[in-house]
Amino acid sequence: MRRVFGITGWKNSGKTTLTEKLVTELVTRGWTVSTVKHAHHDFDIDKPGADSFRHRQAGATEVAIVSGRRWALMHELRGENEPTLDDILARLAPADIVLVEGYKREAHKKIEARRLEARDRTPLSVNDPNIVAVAADFAIEGEKLPVFDLNDTKSIADFVEQITGLVAQTK
């Protein structure tokens, strides 16, 4: 079983910044961390004109790019349904924890990021029993879940270790 913990929230709520800070903090503590980022829009990690881009444009379903420093695998859906989070998690190499950014409707434990400047600040936690805490950059009153300052990465990382059982694992 994989340890999975999510960072969710509305657009511009601080999800990516919190994810980035949590990765840094957990890696500093000695954990191996992988991430999955859900994009709701048409995205591309490849550049027009690059060999791999040309391979995909020619019709390849999967294109692997490999060098002495890293490798990447791109998969064109070509009419297939978007893979589930479980499908993606199954393809990842082993890690102590996988942080998942986005995937609001999935059933893993998550923290809800809230930022005063976000377009929508409607609490997601009200309708999602899998949200186990809130991280915000403004005072929140009446919240039943644990509330963290959005910038208190160490406390949030402590919470993530505790709730996922990482703290009990031997490094």
C-alpha positions in Angstrom: 0.0 0.0 0.0 1.3 3.4 -0.9 1.3 6.3 1.5 -0.6 9.1 -0.3 -1.5 12.5 1.0 -3.1 15.3 -1.0 -3.0 19.0 -1.2 -6.3 20.4 -2.5 -8.0 23.7 -2.9 -9.4 26.1 -5.4 -7.4 27.9 -8.1 -4.8 30.2 -6.6 -5.2 28.8 -3.1 -1.5 28.0 -2.7 -1.6 24.3 -3.6 1.6 24.3 -5.7 3.6 26.4 -3.2 2.5 24.2 -0.3 3.3 21.0 -2.2 6.8 22.4 -3.2 7.5 23.3 0.5 6.3 20.0 1.8 8.4 18.1 -0.7 11.5 20.1 0.4 10.7 19.6 4.1 10.0 15.8 3.9 13.1 15.2 1.7 15.2 17.1 4.2 13.8 14.8 6.9 15.1 11.8 4.9 11.9 10.6 3.2 11.7 9.7 -0.5 8.9 11.7 -2.0 7.1 11.5 -5.3 4.4 13.8 -6.6 1.4 13.7 -8.8 -0.1 16.9 -10.2 -3.5 17.0 -11.7 -4.0 19.5 -14.5 -7.5 20.4 -15.5 -6.4 22.0 -18.8 -4.6 21.0 -21.9 -1.0 21.0 -21.0 2.2 20.1 -22.7 5.6 19.4 -21.3 7.2 19.2 -24.7 8.2 21.9 -27.1 7.1 22.2 -30.7 10.0 21.2 -32.9 11.7 18.9 -30.4 12.3 15.4 -31.5 10.0 13.9 -28.9 7.3 16.4 -29.9 7.7 15.4 -33.5 7.4 11.7 -32.5 4.0 12.4 -30.7 2.8 14.6 -33.6 3.6 11.7 -35.9 1.2 9.5 -33.9 3.3 7.7 -31.2 1.1 6.9 -28.2 4.1 6.8 -25.8 7.4 8.7 -26.1 10.2 8.1 -23.7 13.0 10.7 -23.4 16.1 9.4 -21.7 19.4 11.1 -20.8 22.2 10.5 -18.3 20.4 12.7 -15.8 16.6 12.0 -16.1 14.0 10.3 -18.1 10.4 11.1 -18.9 7.5 9.1 -20.4 4.7 10.9 -22.2 1.5 9.1 -23.0 -0.9 10.5 -25.5 -4.5 9.5 -24.6 -5.6 9.6 -28.2 -9.3 9.3 -27.3 -8.7 7.1 -24.2 -10.3 8.2 -20.9 -8.1 10.1 -18.4 -6.3 7.5 -16.2 -7.5 7.3 -12.6 -5.2 8.4 -9.8 -4.8 4.7 -8.9 -3.6 4.0 -12.4 -1.0 6.7 -12.1 0.1 5.7 -8.6 0.6 2.1 -9.9 3.1 3.4 -12.4 5.3 5.3 -9.9 8.5 3.9 -8.5 8.4 3.1 -4.8 8.6 6.1 -2.4 8.0 6.7 1.2 5.1 9.0 0.4 3.3 10.4 -2.7 2.0 13.9 -2.5 -0.9 14.5 -4.8 -1.8 18.0 -5.8 -5.3 18.5 -7.0 -7.7 15.5 -7.5 -10.3 17.2 -5.3 -12.8 14.3 -5.6 -10.5 11.4 -4.8 -10.7 9.5 -1.6 -7.2 9.9 -0.1 -6.5 12.1 3.0 -5.7 15.7 2.1 -5.2 19.1 3.4 -7.2 22.0 2.0 -5.2 25.1 1.1 -7.0 28.4 1.4 -5.6 31.8 0.4 -7.3 35.1 0.9 -6.6 36.1 -2.7 -8.0 32.9 -4.2 -10.9 33.3 -6.6 -13.1 31.0 -4.6 -12.8 30.5 -0.8 -15.8 28.3 -0.4 -14.6 25.6 2.0 -14.2 22.2 0.3 -13.9 20.4 3.7 -17.7 20.8 4.4 -18.5 18.2 1.6 -15.3 16.1 1.7 -14.7 13.8 4.7 -11.2 13.0 3.3 -10.0 16.6 4.0 -8.3 16.2 7.4 -6.9 19.7 7.9 -6.8 23.2 6.5 -3.8 25.4 5.8 -4.7 29.1 5.3 -3.1 32.5 5.1 -5.9 34.2 7.0 -7.7 33.5 10.3 -10.4 30.9 10.2 -13.1 30.7 12.9 -15.4 27.8 13.6 -13.4 25.2 11.7 -13.7 21.7 13.2 -10.5 20.4 11.5 -7.0 21.3 12.5 -6.0 24.6 11.0 -2.4 25.5 10.1 -0.8 28.7 8.9 -0.2 28.1 5.2 3.5 29.1 5.6 4.1 26.8 8.7 5.6 24.0 6.6 7.3 22.3 9.5 4.0 21.8 11.5 2.2 20.7 8.4 4.9 18.2 7.6 4.7 16.9 11.2 1.0 16.5 10.7 1.5 14.7 7.4 4.0 12.3 8.9 1.7 11.5 11.8 -1.5 11.1 9.8 0.1 8.9 7.1 2.1 6.8 9.6 5.5 8.0 8.2 6.6 8.9 11.7 6.3 5.2 12.7 8.3 4.0 9.8 12.1 3.5 10.3 14.0 5.7 7.9 
